Amino acid sequence: MKKILLIFFSLSLFWSIPVKSNTLTIKNQVIKTKGDVFYKWPHKWKYNYDMSFWKPYMIQEVSNKTRYGNSALRFELRKDSCGSTKNDVKKGTSWDCGKNKSERTELTPANQNTQIGFKGNVWKTLSFYVEKVPYEDGHNSIWQIHNDGEWAPMFNWSIERDGLYTQRRTACNDPKIYKKKNAKGNDGCSVKWRENANVKVLENSKLFDQWNDVVMNINYTTKDNGFLKLWINGELVYHFEGSIIPPAGKKNGEWSNWSTMQFGIYRTDYHGTRGTQINYYDEIRFAKKKCSKLKLEELGYSCEQLEGQKIEIDTLLN
């Protein structure tokens, strides 16, 4: 009888423990979610490396920590989490664990069969939660505005010593500028160029162990009337005006300029001292032209209030 009671008590205890269910599935790098992490996002997402590097803990869909709704994405990056694309695996090479000392677990556009790129005026949201990590030398990116080719990432949001920074490298993709510096795209590019920018947009005191809501309005164009406006937690913290998309190149190839967003953890580990890092992402929404289509009232914001704000504008020559 005592044995039966002990078994019953053990089962009752087990049933009462909250279960961190993972409802994300992945096949051929492409993920599939069951919850409401994404809202009207126009393309699918894929794990950035070849599947031979995949571990189930790297990206999960969970319900125990969400910004809004019933699910969020949990990213876990451990030491030496590096790898290669499918083509590099065939060549026997790795493009992250070598001289760059890079580690990453990211989601990028699932464009194996079709090119994916945004054009014109779009609105995006992204909510992130970063568990506290000690500062280490090198970047620690949590999302980027990127492209398919060898052009420099136009925008990158990196955790630095004293907060979150917008790192702009659009000058590295502008022929009027990079030709003078004997550089092009990622080759020779530096955020330290006076034509680029490195702007703090969130203090450390507000960065860790809490949800932060991002709203972006971007005009994707190669022309000078492009722009990026960035609100964090309802405050306009950055505004750039200038070309967003690099010059047109081959649609499929080294200098493709199809441009979109990617997110996750991407960091350098120069000294081999980085530990495990955990980020959560939720409310990844998309709309064309109109802020109102994002349904920001669900998150406690007003489009009218956001769009009425102004801030000093960053340009290529500031």
C-alpha positions, 0 to 999 in steps of 0.5 A: 500500500505504501508503495502504491501511495509513493508511486501516486505521490511521485506521479502527482508531483511530476504532473504538477511540474510546468513542462517547457514544451517545444512545438517547433519543427525543422526540416531541411533547415526550414522551421515550422511554428505552431503558435503566434510568434509571426504575424503576416510575415511574408516568407518562411525562415531557416536555420542558418547552418547546414543541418549537420550542425543542428541541435534541438536546444538551439531554437525552440518554440516555447510557451513559458516566456512570451511577450504576447500570445501563446508562444515565443522563440527561445534561442540558446547559443553555447560555446563553439556553436559554429558551422558551415553552409551546405555548399561549404560542408561539401567543400570541407570548409567552415566559415565561422570557427576560423579567423573570425571566431564567430558563433551563431544561431540565427534564422534567415530567409528560407530562400533556397528556391526563390530570391527574397527581398523587401522593396519600398515602404514596410513596417516590422516589429520584433520583441526580444528578451536577453538573459543577462550575459557578461560583456566580452570583446566583439559584437553580440548581434541580436538582429540585422538588416542584411542581404544575400550577397557580399555587401556589408550588413546595412544595419546590425544591433549589437550588445556592447559594453554599455548598451545596445547599439545601432551599427550602420554600414551603408557607406560600405555599399555606396560606390561614391564612398567605398571606391575612395577607400579601396573597399567594397561591401564586407571587404575592407568595411568598417563601422568606424568610417566617419560615413557610417555610424555606431549609435547607442539606442538602449541603456544596459539598465533596460536591456537585460532580463525584460521584454523590449519592443522594437518597431521599424519603418524602412523604405527599402530602396537604392535611392537617397530617399530611403530611410530607417526609423527605429522605435524601442518601447514606444520611443523613437531612438534612431532615424537614418535617411539614405539608400538602404539597398546596395547597388543592383547586382546579380540576382543570384550570386556574389553581389546579390542585393536582395535585402531583408531581416534576420535574427538570433544570436551572432557573436564573436569569441576572440578569447574563448571565454563566451558562455551559454547565451539565451535570447527570446523573440516574439511578436515578429510582425510585418505590414506594407506602408501602414503602421496600423496594419501591425495591430500595435494596440495589442502591445500597448502602443499607438501608431499616431503617437509613434509617427508623431515623434522626431529625432536628429537624422543620421545620414551618410555624411553626418 
